[in-house]
Amino acid sequence: MPIFRYTCRKCHAGFELLLPRWDAPAKCPACGSEELEKELNRFAAVTKSTVSCPAQSVCPSAGGCGCGGCCGHKH
């Protein structure tokens, strides 16, 4: 189930909800309003790579390459 971040347009409370699907109805836990603004929710995944990138210090995957070549380094 995805976690969605919302801001209530009525009371301006910010909160996250775990919902069964992207279009499931949601209510503000503070005031009960359904007038919500869905925001982008950022997440991070940290993995340990066994691949050594020759440009590891400048690789945008911060902490070692292992990004599958998205940084332009062909592994």
C-alpha positions as CSV (number, residue, x, y, z in Angstrom):
1,M,0.0,0.0,0.0
2,P,1.3,3.4,-0.9
3,I,1.9,6.2,1.7
4,F,0.5,9.6,0.6
5,R,1.3,13.0,2.1
6,Y,-1.5,15.5,2.4
7,T,-2.1,19.1,3.5
8,C,-5.6,20.0,4.6
9,R,-7.0,23.1,2.8
10,K,-9.3,23.8,5.7
11,C,-7.0,23.6,8.8
12,H,-3.6,23.5,7.0
13,A,-2.5,20.3,8.9
14,G,0.1,18.2,7.2
15,F,-0.1,14.4,7.5
16,E,0.6,11.1,5.8
17,L,-1.8,8.3,5.2
18,L,-1.3,4.6,4.2
19,L,-4.0,3.9,1.6
20,P,-5.0,0.8,-0.3
21,R,-4.8,2.6,-3.6
22,W,-4.0,6.1,-5.1
23,D,-7.7,7.1,-5.5
24,A,-8.9,6.0,-2.1
25,P,-10.9,8.7,-0.2
26,A,-9.0,10.5,2.6
27,K,-10.0,12.7,5.5
28,C,-7.9,15.1,7.6
29,P,-7.3,13.5,11.0
30,A,-7.4,16.9,12.7
31,C,-10.7,18.4,11.4
32,G,-12.3,15.6,9.3
33,S,-12.3,17.7,6.1
34,E,-12.0,16.0,2.7
35,E,-10.6,19.1,1.1
36,L,-7.0,17.9,0.9
37,E,-4.1,18.6,-1.3
38,K,-2.0,15.6,-2.2
39,E,1.7,16.3,-2.2
40,L,4.7,14.5,-3.6
41,N,6.1,12.2,-1.0
42,R,9.8,11.7,-1.1
43,F,11.5,8.5,-0.2
44,A,15.0,7.1,-0.3
45,A,16.3,3.6,-0.8
46,V,19.8,2.8,0.4
47,T,21.5,-0.2,-1.1
48,K,25.0,-1.6,-0.7
49,S,26.8,-2.1,-4.0
50,T,29.5,-4.5,-4.8
51,V,30.3,-2.5,-8.0
52,S,33.1,0.0,-7.7
53,C,32.7,3.1,-9.8
54,P,36.0,4.9,-10.8
55,A,34.2,8.2,-10.2
56,Q,32.6,7.3,-6.9
57,S,33.3,10.6,-5.2
58,V,31.3,12.5,-7.8
59,C,28.6,9.8,-8.6
60,P,25.1,11.2,-7.8
61,S,24.1,8.0,-6.1
62,A,26.0,9.2,-3.0
63,G,27.7,6.3,-1.3
64,G,28.9,4.4,-4.3
65,C,27.6,3.8,-7.8
66,G,25.3,0.8,-8.1
67,C,22.8,3.1,-9.8
68,G,22.5,0.9,-12.8
69,G,24.3,3.3,-15.1
70,C,21.9,6.3,-14.6
71,C,24.9,8.5,-13.7
72,G,26.4,7.9,-17.1
73,H,29.0,5.4,-15.8
74,K,28.7,2.2,-17.7
75,H,29.2,-0.8,-15.3
